[in-house]
Amino acid sequence: MNKTAVATLILLLGLGLFFFFNQWMSPPVSNLEGVEVQEYEGQDLSSINDFRENSIKGPQKIDGSTYRLEVTGLVEEPKNYTYAQIIKGFKNYDKVITLNCVEGWSATVLWRGVLIKDIIQESKPRDSGTVVILYGVDGYSTSFSRDYLENNNILLSYKINNVTLPPREVFPFN
């Protein structure tokens, strides 16, 4: 082997060891929070600050690491999901929606979330279950017909304009 080949081999080994140890010694990579987007597919979006906080009991402090979403009632397989299981266990969708509040304000924002009908189907609802009741941790509740939720693409959202919902926007889901 000539000197040039030996030098090239040593250089390649040195580079390989450098990259190996650099990768091995580097701290793990963490994802940073998304930056709020102001435009999506050519459509201008409102800021998340355009929403007015109007909850009955004010923003709730919810720990995402201990949060549980329960699906119970007239289902064959009741479920209990963590926040991460909802986000990672179901297909995610983006949807731009304009909200027109009865209080006189409106906002057009990009929501990211999972379809409520996918969560319902996972629990195998019984035919006799015709109404879905959603409960908030602050005691608020609302209901929808099961047909409505199964025939429409209604999101259980966890991001607004590419930002994880802050407490004032009802973290963990809206």
N, C-alpha and C positions, 0 to 999 in steps of 0.2 A: 504494500500500500504506500503510495507516495505521500509527501508532506501535505499537499493540498487536500487530499482525501482525509487524512488524519485530522487536520485542522477543521475541516467541514464537519466531520463526525463529532469532534469535541464541541464545536459550536452548537450543533443540533442537540447534543445531549445536555449541554448547559442550558439552552433555551427551554428544552423539555422539562428539566428539573426546576428551572425558575418558574415556569407556568404551573407546574404541579404543586410546588410548595406555596406559591402565591395563592392559588385556588384553595388549597388545603388550609392555609393559615388565615385566609380572609374571613371576616365575620359573616354570618348568614345575611342574606339580602332580605329586606323587609319592604313590603309595598307601602308607598306613601299615599295618603288620602288624595283623591282626585281634586282637580281644580274645577270650580264651577264653570260650566260652559254657558255661553250667552247666545249660541246659535247652533242649530241642529238641522242638517240637510237643507240649508238655505232659509230656515225659518228662525226669526229672532225670538229669543226666549226671555221671559221675565226673570228677575233675580229672585232667589229664595227669600230675600229680604222684603219682597213685595207682599208676602203673606202677612196677615194680621193674626197674632196669637189670640185666639178667642175660646180656648177650652174652658170648661166649667171649673175645673180644679187647678188650672195652670199646668205648665209643662211638668211631666213626671220624670223622675230620675230612674232610669231602668238600666240595669247592668246587663249588657249583651251576653256576658259569659254565663249568666245564671238564668236568663230569660227562657221561657218555655211557651210554645204555642200548642194548645191542646185541641184535638178534634175528637169530640165525644157526642153522645146522643144516639140518634137512630142510624148507627153505622155498624157494619160487621166487625171492623178492626179499628178500635179507637187508637189514636196516635198521639204522641207527645214529641214535639220537635224542638231542637235547640235553634237558636238564631242562625248558626252556621249551617245546620242541616237544611233549613229552608232555602238559603241562598245557594248552596252548593248541590243540593239534592234534587232540585227541580230546574227545568229549562228557564232561563232568564230572558226577559223581553224589555225592549225600550218602546215607549209610547209618549208622544207629545199630546198633551191635553190642556185645553183652556178651561179654567174653572171660573165660573161666574157666581160669586157669592151673593146671597140675599142681603148682605150688609153693604153692597154697592161697589165692591172692588172685584177685579178680575186679574188672573195671572195665567200666562201660557208657559208651561214648564215641561221638561223632559223627565219622565218617571222611569225608573228601572225597577223591575220586580218579577214576581212569579205569578202565574195565573191561579186565582183562587179555585177554579174548577179542577186544576191538577191536584191540588191539596185535598179537595173533597173526594175526588175519585180514588185517591190512594187509600182512603179509609173504607171504601166499598159501602156507600150509603144504601140504606134500605129504601125500598120503593115508598114506604109510608112516610119517610122524611121529606117533606115538601118545602120546609122553611129552614134557612140558615140564619142563625143568630150570631152576631159578632160582638164580643165583649172587649172593652178596653180596660186597662189596668186601673183607670181612674173611676170605673163604675159605669161609664157610658156604654150603651148598647144600641144596636140597630139590627134590622133584619131585612133579608131579601128572599124572594122565592128562589128555591133551588133551581128551577127552570131558567130564571133570569141569569144566575151566576154561571150555569152550565152552557147557556147559549150566547154568552157575551164574553169578551176578552177583558175581564175585570182583574186588575193587578192588585196584588198585595205588595206594595212598593217599599223598597228599602233605600233607594237613592233618589235624589231630586237634582237635576242638572249636573249629574256625575258626582255629587257629594252625598255621603252617607247622611241620612236624615238626622238633623240635630234635634235635641230634646224639644225645642219649641215647635218642631214640625213632626212631633209624635214618634220619635225613635222608639222602638226599632222598626215599626211598620206603619205605613199610612194606607 
